[in-house]
């Protein structure tokens, strides 16, 4: 299975549509809210991982450049 950030975006908007259903009440609404929290938690981790991969790629691309500025948090 190969998912993309576009797929994640579609899942998030689908979840938003389900939460917007005005006919959803009581236990069904509570279940959907719980599901939304779980989806949000997983989505946040996917986005954080993507940001980390992108930052690592940037550092790898710049490693041979004498002009590279090391972020303060990485300076020794």
C-alpha positions in Angstrom: 0.0 0.0 0.0 1.4 3.4 -1.0 -0.4 6.4 0.5 0.5 10.0 -0.3 0.0 13.3 1.5 -2.8 14.0 -0.9 -4.5 10.8 0.4 -4.0 12.1 4.0 -5.6 15.4 3.0 -8.6 13.6 1.5 -9.0 11.5 4.7 -8.9 14.7 6.8 -11.5 16.4 4.7 -13.7 13.3 4.8 -13.4 13.2 8.5 -14.5 16.9 8.7 -17.5 16.1 6.5 -18.5 13.2 8.8 -18.2 15.5 11.9 -20.3 18.2 10.1 -23.3 15.8 9.7 -26.0 17.4 11.6 -28.0 14.2 11.9 -25.1 12.7 13.9 -26.0 12.8 17.6 -25.5 11.0 20.9 -23.3 7.9 20.9 -22.7 8.0 17.1 -21.4 11.6 17.4 -19.2 10.6 20.4 -17.8 7.7 18.3 -17.1 10.0 15.4 -15.4 12.5 17.7 -13.2 9.7 19.1 -12.4 8.6 15.6 -11.5 12.1 14.6 -9.1 12.4 17.5 -7.4 9.2 16.5 -7.1 10.3 12.8 -5.8 13.7 13.9 -3.1 12.0 16.1 -1.9 9.8 13.3 -2.0 12.6 10.8 0.1 14.8 13.1 2.7 12.1 13.3 2.8 11.6 9.5 3.2 15.3 9.0 6.0 15.5 11.6 7.8 12.6 10.0 7.5 14.2 6.6 8.9 17.4 7.9 11.8 15.5 9.5 12.6 13.7 6.2 12.5 17.0 4.3 14.9 18.6 6.8 17.3 15.6 6.6 17.1 15.8 2.8 18.0 19.5 2.8 20.9 18.9 5.1 22.1 16.0 3.0 21.9 18.1 -0.2 23.9 21.0 1.4 26.5 18.9 3.2 29.1 19.4 0.5 28.6 23.2 0.3 31.0 25.4 2.3 28.1 27.9 2.5 26.0 25.5 4.7 24.7 27.1 7.9 24.2 24.6 10.7 21.0 25.3 12.7 21.8 26.5 16.2 20.2 23.4 17.8 22.8 21.2 16.1 25.9 23.3 16.9 28.2 21.8 19.4 
